Amino acid sequence: MSDVISPRSSRNGFNVGPVGRTNDQSELAVINGENIPAIGYFDLIGLEYQPLPRPSDPVKLIDGLGDLIAAVAYVRSGELTISDWIRSRRGKKKYVTFRLEDLGPVLAALPTALRRLAGECSELVLGSGLKRRLKRLFFF
């Protein structure tokens, strides 16, 4: 499932075309035993849907890097403690991009993650001013 939006340019007000974005709502439902896309498909073709058994415990869907970045921001702002974050991650979980049975998403995300990590490390080591100058030099 996805959302389709038709954004307008803030510069001239023109519609810049539809943009499709996937969302994780149906995946979260599927890993917890409610296959919404399959229910819709079976209804469309006129067959009865046979649901799969639900897991005994709910499964969390986690965007690993995004979750970590958000946790760091919330810990820095004082809205979250590290122990609360660790506690929130207990239980069964699946990751949005990293799954042993499907390595495609993690391999596609790896270059961006490594570049971001290199940027963060360079800022820690060199400082933000030198990092900005290096970024201009390499990325125009």
N, C-alpha and C positions, 0 to 999 in steps of 0.2 A: 504494500500500500504506500501511497505517497500523497504529498500535498502539491498542488499546482498553484503558483501565484503569477500574477501579471503585474510586475512592478512598473512604475512610471519613472522616467528620468527626472531628477530634481532640477536638471539644467534647463530642459525644454518642455517637460510635461508629456513627452511621447511615451507610448507603451513600448518597453524594450523587449517584449516577447515573453511568452510563458516560460517559467522556470520550474522544473520538476525537482522535488526534493523527497528522498525517501525518509521515512520515519521509522522508529523502532517500536511503535505501538503494536503492530501485528506480530512482530518477532517476539516481543515480551509475552504476548498472549499465547503464541504457539508453544514456546518453551514451557509454559505453565498449563498446557493441555487444551487450549481453546484455539483451534486453527481457523481464524476468521477468514483468510483468503480461501481455504478449502470449503468452508461452509457456504460462502458466496458462490463459488464455482459449482458445487453440487446443486445448489438451488437454481442456478442459471441453466444447468443441463437437465434439471428435473429429476435428479436422483436423490435418494436419502443419504445424508451424511452419517457416517459411522464414527463417532468421536473416539479418540485415543484415550487411554486411561490418564488421569491427571497425576502429576507427581505428588508424593505424600507431603513434601515440604515445598513451599514456593521457591522458585528460582529467580535470582536477581540477574538482570542484564546490565553489565558494567562496561562503560567506555573507559578502559584502563588509563590511558594517558590523560584524557579529559577529566576523569575523576580525580586523578592525582593533582593536576593543575588546579582544579577547583578546591580540593582539600587544602592545598598549600595556601591559596588565597584566603580561605575561610579561617585557617589556623592563624595566619598573620593578622587578620582583622579581629581576632579574639572571639569569633562566632562559633568556633569549633575547636575541640581539643583533639589531640592525636589519639587518645584512648577512645573517644567517642567515634572517631572516623574508623578506627580498627574494629570497634564493636559493630558499626553499621555494615561492615563487609563480611560479617560472619554468615554462615549458612551456604546453601548451594548457590553457585553463580556460574554464569557463562559470560564470556567477553565478546564485545561487539566485533572487534577486529582480530583477536587471537583465538583460534580454535585449531587444534591439531588435525581435525578432520577436514579443514578448509583453510589452508595457509595463504590463499590469494589476497584477502584483505590486508593481512599484516605485512605481506611482502610489498603491496602497493603503498602502504602508509610508511614503510621503513625509511625511504629517502627523506621525506619531510620531517619525520621524528628525529633522524640523525642530524639534519641541518639545524633544527630547533635546539637540540642538545648541544651542538657545537657552538651555537650562538650564546646560549646560557652560560656555558663553560668559559667562553672567551670573555664574556662580560664579568664573570667572577674573577678571572685571572688578570685581565687587562684594564678593566673599568669600562664604563659605558661610553665615554668620549672616544677612546681608541676603537672600541667595537663599532661605533657609528662610522668612523673614518674608514675602517676596513670594509664595512658593508658597502659604502659608496664606491670603494675601489673595485670590489669584486662583483657587485650587483647593479652598478650604475645608479 
